[in-house]
């Protein structure tokens, strides 16, 4: 028996003897193993490349290779994507959000390796981004392709996409709870009884494999230096609000920078991004790579934080305020370093940059308060952790993810209360100004973002063109009442669109409006359509998102509305009854698994 014959026989046996929802758990187990291995390979590659390039750098002076490495990394990553992958692999989390919002469970198989390779090169050579967004795309691609290999149905394929993302986060951070919460809060996967167990299986499996490969120690070494006391809560709340405003700065600055780079040609993006990144890293070496070394330095306690000045022009500026100014400049320029990396052609995400920024912000905040004597002593290591949770919660609009991830990353569970307070305050601050997180902003602008609200989530699955009624007779403005009566007699509808010779919508003829004259033959030649037609309550553009379409129906109180293209050309009629029928079908298809 050949391989294909065995493959087909296996699937026939599986469908006969194993229920789909039971076999799904086995698939999740496989996804957990593969995502953990992918995360391990990515971390190993990034660390190896970075150590090879910078191991012999001077600690007491400037290193001019910082001006070269980032440009080479962006160039190599860009060439790999353009000539080998030949597909856009940037904005990994946004791509998964789009796939979920469009019910597209098929993620291309090259995403299993392409993001891993490109981000390893980018970050290893100094790209100021994180590896988490690429590994999330890799994990989702693994989930999608494992599901397709086992020929699972569409609903379970969608779930495996989310499981792959959960496994990737759990594997790279050794944080199973954060992996699940990330999928729920950031990827907006609707949590049901049928989805929680697969997510748990994948996340726990990935974390276990990571423990086997790298040990059971937390990702960042941390020991609580002082027990949290309630009298520090006002300072924790203030830090949360500051984190929210920093998150707003990060979100809007990156959005602005992204639009700027998008306007340039490829070589222009490489030049601007490469030069910007190289100069910033040369001046501020902590901007090199993910920044996790800097986080470890700040969490180590004592005077170790002064090591952040090593290898820079600021090495001699180790006064108590020199370090604060240095770190404040890093807070300001980190956004541009990250944008330059991705805008120039590199591959990476904002996960690590948010942790990096939050850690520095929390440290600077507590250090400054202590130096000025404005508060009882604030443990700098503790507040650095709180800052990490706060900025992540704000940028990603994910307070639970921010809280649990920092607790799992460091083992700092004793700080659970202040971590939650900072995360909530940061989130509450940024949502006043930004409705969507940094990943969802692009999809939200086009109305393609799925939500946790079931009604709105189902509406994102509906498209106007799928429900369009095109079999309704059209009439012309110069037609007589007699001609109109002939059209009515051969139709079962009570609404008729009026279009001119160019097909542009002019108005509507409503049967109820002419009922009193349509049975008077003496008027047939004296009245023309243009006299008794009425304007449409509203016109719907063919590309209008369904949520806006339903708002239009609600505002106009109409049951039928005409649909036109961007030039006003009539395309068909959309009725509320068609929308409700499609809505019911999609609702049953999407959520019927909750009752199983």
C-alpha positions in Angstrom: 0.0 0.0 0.0 1.4 3.4 -1.0 1.5 6.4 1.3 -1.6 8.0 -0.2 -3.6 4.8 0.2 -2.5 4.5 3.8 -3.4 8.2 4.4 -6.9 7.8 3.0 -7.5 4.5 4.9 -6.4 6.2 8.1 -8.9 9.0 7.7 -11.7 6.6 6.8 -10.9 4.6 10.0 -10.7 7.8 12.1 -14.0 9.1 10.9 -15.7 5.8 11.6 -14.4 5.1 15.1 -13.4 8.4 16.6 -15.7 11.4 17.1 -14.4 14.6 15.6 -14.4 16.5 18.9 -12.4 13.7 20.6 -9.8 13.6 17.8 -9.6 17.4 18.0 -7.8 17.0 21.3 -5.2 14.8 19.8 -4.6 17.3 17.1 -4.3 20.0 19.7 -1.7 17.9 21.5 0.3 17.7 18.2 0.0 21.4 17.7 1.3 22.1 21.2 4.4 20.0 20.6 5.1 21.6 17.2 4.5 25.2 18.4 6.9 24.7 21.4 9.6 23.4 19.1 9.1 26.3 16.8 9.4 28.8 19.7 12.5 27.1 20.9 14.1 27.2 17.5 13.3 30.9 17.1 14.7 31.9 20.5 17.8 29.8 19.9 18.3 31.3 16.4 17.9 34.9 17.6 20.2 34.4 20.6 22.8 32.7 18.6 23.0 35.3 15.8 23.0 38.1 18.3 25.8 36.6 20.5 27.9 35.8 17.4 27.7 39.4 16.2 28.1 41.3 19.5 30.0 39.0 21.9 33.3 40.9 21.5 31.8 44.5 21.6 33.4 47.0 23.9 31.6 47.8 27.1 33.2 51.2 27.7 32.9 52.9 24.4 31.0 53.2 21.2 30.7 50.3 18.8 30.5 51.4 15.2 29.3 48.0 13.9 25.9 49.1 15.4 25.7 51.3 12.3 26.1 48.3 10.0 24.4 45.3 11.5 20.8 46.5 11.4 20.9 47.5 7.8 22.3 44.1 6.8 19.6 42.4 8.8 16.8 44.3 7.3 18.2 43.8 3.8 18.7 40.1 4.2 15.2 39.6 5.7 13.7 41.7 3.0 15.4 39.8 0.2 14.4 36.5 1.8 10.7 37.6 1.9 10.7 39.1 -1.6 12.6 36.5 -3.6 12.1 33.2 -1.6 8.8 33.6 0.3 7.3 35.9 -2.3 4.5 36.8 0.0 3.7 39.5 2.7 4.4 38.0 6.1 4.5 41.3 8.1 1.9 42.1 10.8 1.4 38.5 11.8 -1.2 39.0 14.5 -3.2 41.3 12.2 -3.2 38.5 9.6 -4.6 36.1 12.1 -7.3 38.5 13.1 -8.2 39.0 9.5 -8.3 35.2 8.9 -10.6 34.8 11.9 -12.8 37.7 10.9 -13.3 36.2 7.4 -13.6 32.6 8.7 -10.5 31.8 6.6 -8.9 28.9 8.5 -6.4 28.2 5.8 -3.1 29.9 6.6 -0.4 29.2 4.0 2.1 26.5 4.8 5.1 28.7 4.2 4.2 30.7 7.3 5.3 27.7 9.4 8.9 28.6 8.6 9.0 32.0 6.8 8.3 34.2 9.8 10.7 32.2 11.9 13.6 32.6 9.5 12.9 36.3 8.6 12.5 37.4 12.3 15.6 35.5 13.4 17.6 37.4 10.8 15.9 40.7 11.6 16.2 40.5 15.4 19.6 38.8 15.5 21.1 41.6 13.5 19.6 44.2 15.9 16.1 44.8 14.7 14.3 46.5 17.5 11.2 44.3 17.5 9.9 41.1 19.1 9.8 37.5 18.0 6.3 36.9 19.5 4.1 38.2 16.6 6.1 36.0 14.1 5.9 33.0 16.3 2.1 33.6 16.8 1.7 33.5 13.0 3.9 30.4 12.9 1.8 28.8 15.6 -1.4 29.6 13.8 0.0 28.3 10.5 0.9 25.0 12.3 -2.6 24.7 13.7 -4.2 25.4 10.4 -2.0 22.9 8.5 -2.3 20.2 11.1 -6.0 20.5 11.0 -6.0 20.3 7.2 -3.7 17.3 7.3 -6.2 15.5 9.5 -9.1 16.8 7.4 -11.0 18.4 10.3 -14.1 20.4 9.5 -14.2 24.2 9.1 -15.2 25.0 12.7 -12.4 22.9 14.2 -9.9 24.3 11.7 -10.7 27.8 13.0 -10.3 26.6 16.6 -6.9 25.1 15.7 -5.7 28.5 14.3 -6.4 30.0 17.8 -4.8 26.9 19.5 -1.7 27.4 17.5 -1.4 31.0 18.7 -2.0 30.0 22.3 0.7 27.3 22.0 3.1 29.7 20.5 2.7 32.3 23.3 2.7 29.5 26.0 5.8 28.0 24.4 8.0 31.1 24.0 7.1 32.5 27.4 6.4 29.3 29.4 3.1 31.0 30.2 0.0 28.7 29.5 -2.6 31.0 31.1 -1.3 34.0 29.2 -1.4 32.1 26.0 -5.0 31.3 26.4 -5.9 34.8 27.5 -4.0 36.3 24.6 -6.2 34.3 22.2 -9.3 35.4 23.9 -8.5 39.1 24.5 -6.3 39.9 21.5 -7.3 37.5 18.8 -10.9 37.8 19.9 -11.7 34.1 19.6 -15.1 33.6 21.2 -14.7 31.4 24.3 -17.2 28.6 24.6 -17.2 25.3 26.5 -16.2 23.5 23.4 -13.1 25.7 22.8 -11.6 26.0 26.3 -10.4 22.4 26.5 -8.6 22.4 23.2 -6.9 25.7 24.1 -5.9 24.2 27.5 -4.4 21.1 25.9 -2.4 23.1 23.4 -1.1 25.6 25.9 -0.2 23.1 28.6 1.5 20.8 26.1 3.6 23.7 24.6 4.6 24.9 28.1 5.6 21.3 29.2 7.8 20.9 26.1 9.4 24.3 26.8 10.1 23.1 30.3 11.8 20.0 29.0 13.9 21.9 26.5 14.9 25.0 28.6 14.2 24.1 32.2 11.5 25.1 34.6 12.9 28.5 35.7 10.8 31.6 34.8 11.9 33.5 31.8 13.2 36.5 33.9 15.0 35.9 37.1 13.1 37.9 39.8 12.9 37.8 43.5 10.5 40.1 45.4 12.6 42.5 47.5 9.8 43.9 49.5 6.2 42.9 50.2 3.6 45.0 48.6 1.8 47.3 51.0 -1.6 49.0 50.6 -0.3 52.5 51.1 1.4 52.2 47.7 -1.9 51.7 45.8 -2.2 55.5 44.9 1.3 55.3 43.3 0.3 52.1 41.5 -2.8 53.8 40.1 -0.8 56.8 38.9 1.7 54.4 37.2 -1.3 52.7 35.5 -2.5 56.0 34.1 1.0 56.9 32.9 1.2 53.5 31.2 -2.0 54.2 29.4 -0.7 57.5 28.0 2.6 55.8 27.0 0.5 53.1 25.3 -1.4 55.8 23.4 1.9 57.3 22.3 3.1 54.0 21.1 -0.1 53.1 19.2 -0.5 56.4 17.4 3.2 56.9 16.7 3.5 53.4 15.2 0.4 53.9 13.1 1.7 57.2 11.8 5.1 55.7 11.1 3.6 52.8 9.3 1.6 55.1 7.0 4.8 57.1 6.3 6.8 54.0 5.3 3.9 52.7 3.2 4.2 55.7 0.9 7.8 55.0 0.0 9.2 52.6 -2.6 11.0 49.4 -1.4 14.5 50.8 -1.6 13.4 54.1 0.0 11.9 52.2 2.9 15.1 50.2 3.3 17.2 53.3 3.3 15.1 55.3 5.7 14.4 52.4 8.0 18.0 51.0 8.0 19.6 54.4 8.6 17.1 55.4 11.3 17.5 52.1 13.1 21.3 52.0 12.9 21.7 55.6 14.2 19.3 55.0 17.1 21.0 51.7 18.1 24.4 53.3 17.8 23.4 56.1 20.2 21.2 53.8 22.5 22.6 50.2 22.5 19.7 48.9 24.6 17.5 49.3 21.5 19.4 46.4 19.9 17.2 43.4 19.4 14.3 42.4 21.6 15.6 44.2 24.7 15.2 41.3 27.1 18.7 41.7 28.4 17.8 45.2 29.5 14.8 43.9 31.3 16.9 41.4 33.1 19.3 44.1 34.1 16.5 46.3 35.5 15.0 43.4 37.4 18.3 42.4 38.9 18.2 45.2 41.5 21.0 47.2 43.2 23.1 49.4 40.9 23.1 46.9 38.1 20.8 49.2 36.0 23.9 51.4 35.3 25.1 48.7 33.0 22.5 49.9 30.4 25.0 52.7 29.6 27.6 50.2 28.6 28.8 50.4 25.0 27.4 53.9 24.4 28.5 57.5 24.2 26.7 58.0 27.6 29.0 55.5 29.4 30.5 58.3 31.5 27.2 59.9 32.3 26.4 57.6 35.3 25.1 60.3 37.6 21.8 59.7 39.3 19.9 61.8 36.8 22.1 60.9 33.8 20.6 57.4 33.8 17.0 58.8 34.0 17.6 61.1 31.0 19.1 58.2 29.1 16.2 55.9 29.8 13.7 58.7 29.0 15.3 59.2 25.6 15.0 55.4 25.0 11.3 55.6 25.9 10.8 58.2 23.3 12.9 56.7 20.5 12.0 53.0 20.9 8.8 53.5 18.9 10.8 54.9 16.0 13.3 52.1 16.2 10.6 49.5 16.1 8.8 51.2 13.2 12.0 51.6 11.3 12.7 47.9 11.6 9.3 46.8 10.2 8.9 49.7 7.9 12.4 49.1 6.4 11.6 45.5 5.5 12.3 43.5 8.6 10.0 41.1 10.3 8.9 41.4 14.0 6.2 42.4 16.4 5.5 44.8 19.2 5.1 42.2 22.0 8.7 42.5 23.2 8.8 46.3 22.7 5.8 46.8 25.0 7.5 44.7 27.7 10.7 46.7 27.2 9.0 50.1 27.4 6.9 49.1 30.3 9.9 47.9 32.3 11.8 51.1 31.7 8.8 53.3 32.5 8.1 51.5 35.8 11.8 51.7 36.7 12.1 55.4 35.8 8.8 56.2 37.7 9.8 54.6 40.9 13.5 55.7 40.7 12.4 59.3 40.2 9.9 59.2 43.0 12.5 57.7 45.3 15.2 60.3 44.4 12.8 63.2 44.9 11.5 61.8 48.2 7.9 62.2 47.0 6.9 58.9 48.4 7.8 56.2 50.9 10.3 53.9 49.2 9.0 52.3 46.0 10.8 49.1 45.1 12.1 49.7 41.6 12.1 46.0 40.6 8.5 45.7 41.6 7.4 48.8 39.7 9.4 47.7 36.7 7.2 44.6 36.6 4.0 46.7 37.0 5.1 48.9 34.2 5.5 45.8 31.9 2.0 44.7 32.7 0.5 48.2 32.3 2.0 49.0 28.9 1.2 45.6 27.5 -2.4 45.9 28.8 -2.7 49.3 27.2 -1.1 48.7 23.8 -2.9 45.4 23.3 -6.1 46.3 25.1 -5.6 43.1 27.1 -5.5 43.7 30.9 -5.8 40.0 31.8 -3.0 39.0 29.4 -0.8 41.7 30.8 -1.4 40.7 34.4 -1.0 36.9 34.0 1.9 37.1 31.5 4.1 39.2 33.8 3.2 36.9 36.8 4.1 33.8 34.8 7.2 35.4 33.2 8.8 36.2 36.5 7.0 34.1 39.1 6.0 37.4 40.7 2.6 36.1 41.8 2.9 38.0 45.1 2.3 41.2 43.1 -0.9 40.0 41.6 -3.0 42.8 43.0 -0.8 45.7 41.9 -0.3 44.1 38.5 -4.1 44.0 38.1 -4.5 47.5 39.2 -1.9 48.9 36.8 -3.3 46.8 33.9 -6.9 48.0 34.5 -5.9 51.6 34.9 -3.8 51.6 31.8 -6.5 49.9 29.8 -9.2 52.3 31.1 -7.0 55.3 30.1 -6.2 54.3 26.5 -9.8 53.2 25.6 -10.9 56.7 26.1 -8.8 57.7 23.1 -8.3 54.5 21.1 -11.2 52.0 20.7 -9.1 49.2 19.2 -5.7 47.7 20.1 -2.6 48.2 17.9 -3.3 44.9 16.0 -7.0 45.5 15.3 -6.8 49.1 14.1 -6.3 48.3 10.4 -9.2 45.8 10.3 -11.5 48.1 12.3 -11.1 50.8 9.7 -12.4 48.5 7.0 -15.1 46.9 9.2 -13.6 43.5 9.0 -12.9 43.0 12.7 -14.7 40.2 14.5 -15.8 41.0 18.1 -16.9 39.0 21.2 -20.4 40.3 20.7 -22.1 37.5 18.9 -24.5 39.7 16.9 -21.7 41.9 15.6 -19.4 38.9 15.1 -21.9 37.2 12.9 -22.5 40.4 11.0 -18.8 40.5 10.0 -19.4 37.2 8.2 -22.1 38.7 6.0 -21.4 40.5 2.8 -23.9 42.7 0.9 -23.1 41.1 -2.5 -24.1 37.6 -1.1 -27.6 38.8 -0.2 -28.3 41.1 -3.1 -31.6 40.6 -5.0 -31.0 41.3 -8.6 -34.2 39.8 -10.1 -36.5 42.8 -9.4 -37.7 44.5 -12.5 -36.2 48.0 -13.1 -38.1 50.9 -14.7 -37.1 54.1 -16.4 -38.2 57.7 -15.6 -39.9 58.2 -19.0 -42.1 55.1 -18.8 -45.8 55.8 -18.5 -48.2 54.6 -15.8 -49.5 52.1 -18.3 -46.1 50.7 -18.8 -45.6 50.6 -15.1 -48.9 48.6 -14.6 -47.6 46.0 -17.1 -44.4 45.6 -15.1 -46.4 45.3 -11.8 -48.7 42.7 -13.3 -45.8 40.4 -14.1 -44.0 40.8 -10.7 -44.7 39.8 -7.1 -42.7 42.7 -5.6 -44.0 46.0 -4.3 -40.8 48.1 -4.9 -39.3 48.9 -8.2 -36.0 50.7 -8.7 -35.9 53.6 -11.3 -32.7 54.0 -13.3 -31.6 56.2 -16.2 -30.1 55.1 -19.4 -26.6 54.9 -17.8 -27.9 52.6 -15.0 -27.6 55.3 -12.3 -30.3 55.0 -9.6 -32.9 57.8 -9.8 -35.4 56.7 -7.2 -38.0 54.0 -6.3 -41.6 53.3 -7.3 -43.6 52.0 -4.3 -46.7 50.0 -5.1 -48.6 51.5 -2.2 -48.0 55.0 -3.5 -49.7 54.5 -6.8 -52.4 52.0 -5.8 -55.1 54.7 -6.0 -54.3 55.6 -9.7 -53.1 52.3 -11.2 -56.7 51.1 -11.8 -57.7 54.2 -13.8 -56.8 53.5 -17.4 -57.6 57.1 -18.4 -54.5 58.2 -16.5 -52.1 55.6 -18.0 -50.7 58.0 -20.7 -50.8 61.1 -18.6 -48.5 60.1 -15.8 -44.9 59.2 -16.1 -42.7 57.3 -13.7 -40.6 60.4 -12.9 -43.8 62.1 -11.5 -44.7 59.4 -9.0 -41.3 57.9 -8.1 -39.8 58.8 -4.7 -36.3 59.1 -3.5 -34.7 56.2 -1.7 -34.6 56.5 2.1 -30.9 55.7 1.7 -28.5 54.1 -0.7 -26.2 51.3 0.4 -22.7 51.1 -1.2 -21.8 47.5 -2.2 -18.7 47.5 0.1 -20.5 48.8 3.2 -19.8 46.7 6.3 -22.9 44.9 7.5 -22.9 46.6 10.9 -23.3 50.0 9.1 -25.9 48.5 6.8 -28.0 47.4 9.8 -27.6 50.9 11.3 -28.9 52.3 8.1 -32.0 50.0 8.2 -32.6 51.1 11.8 -32.2 54.8 11.1 -34.5 54.8 8.0 -37.0 52.3 9.3 -37.0 50.9 5.7 -37.5 47.2 4.9 -35.8 47.4 1.5 -32.9 49.6 0.3 -31.2 49.9 -3.1 -27.5 49.0 -3.4 -25.2 50.9 -5.7 -21.5 50.9 -6.6 -19.2 53.8 -6.0 -20.5 55.6 -9.2 -24.2 55.3 -8.2 -24.9 52.5 -10.6 -27.8 50.4 -9.4 -26.8 46.8 -8.5 -29.8 45.4 -6.7 -32.1 45.5 -3.7 -31.1 44.5 -0.1 -34.0 43.5 2.1 -34.0 42.9 5.9 -35.6 39.5 5.3 -32.6 38.4 3.3 -30.2 39.6 5.9 -32.1 37.8 8.7 -32.1 34.6 6.7 -28.4 34.7 6.1 -27.8 35.8 9.7 -29.7 32.8 11.0 -27.7 30.4 8.8 -24.4 31.8 9.8 -25.3 31.8 13.4 -26.3 28.2 13.4 -23.1 27.2 11.5 -20.8 29.2 13.7 -22.1 28.5 17.1 -23.9 25.2 16.9 -20.9 23.5 18.4 -21.6 25.1 21.7 -24.5 22.8 22.3 -22.5 19.6 21.5 
